[in-house]
């Protein structure tokens, strides 16, 4: 099994194929949300069940702190086996039924994406044109239903095996955790970290097996053996993709948490997204606005009220601006006003000193931030420099 793409190509190709088949993302997200609601139903029902058994008001139980609520429900159910059995049966029905529903939808989702990837061609190679995205689009209601029906049995078998691994792993974790807490929390923390890593590895293997089943139309056992072979040959590439996706998930989670605490941080999400797209070589959305300025009303004829992402990047230095200076093939001069109210103009010389090339910093006395391009004095000084020293350097 040969892996012909670089890490950047893989990420870009996956993003474009997913974007071309965007309806499946909505369908999958809806199915996941419905599954969570299904799981919540018996949990909330357990509160009402306990309230009926002990003769308490459900509102009073819900007002308890979550640890007290969990302790109350557990202790009540444990002393009443019939009630506990009924609640566990309801939870099992929801888990099994909800899981089968998710497996059915996942079959349609992965099947459509596999077909789209198969017909995408070299979509990750520039130029990115609408025809390339259209060629990678494989979604239709008929195709989704066909893929879901064709993959359901194998996905259900694989999913039930995953749940069995979850059950065994979770049981072993809780038993070992109860024992390690007696010796100190250090071992418990290491055990928890190991458990998280193990579950993450299991999920990665599970998702790769799903992809191979859909792409190669093979059985679960054959797909699992092919995934093992693939991981042995392409461990570095898969590890790189996994770490990048894990980082993006962590960033998204962190952004979500921060946005919950301070909603104004949501404004950074488009900027981060456009930065990631630029890294992948996707430049189609750089005309979107990313910065708004607090300018007075009715001044749009003279002042820019917003910057697009492209304009913002063009006006701002890169992280490697010293290397940009060094790459200049000719003389470099920096002009600034000594009265610049927005910048520390007196710091420019120190900043560019380590650029690896001689940078001539000239401060024009009495010129402010906008005066460097609007004041006749400043324009005359810059024009004279370009005409004399600039021309001499160019020759």
Buried (B, 14 or more C-beta within 10 A) or exposed (E): EEEEBEBBBBBBBBBBBBBBBEBBBEBBEEBEEBBEEBBEEBEEBBBEBBBEBEEBEBEEBEEBEEEEBEEBBEEBBEEBEEBBEEBEEBBEEBBEEBBBBBBBBBBBBBBBBBBBBEEBEEBBEEEBEEEBBEBBBBBEEEBBBBBBEBBBEBBBBBBBBBEEBEEEBEEEBEEBBEEBEEEEEEBBEEBBEEBEEBBEEBEBBBBBBBBBBBBEBBEBEBBBBBBEEBBEEBEEBBEBBBEBEEEEEEEEEEBEEBBEEEEEBEEEBBBEBBEBBBEBEBBEBBEBEBBEEEEEEEEEEEEEBBBBBBBBBEEEEEEEEBEEBBEEEEBBBBBBBEBBEEEEBEEBBEBBEEBEBEBBBBBBEEBBBBBBEEBEEBEEBBEEBEEEEBEEEEE
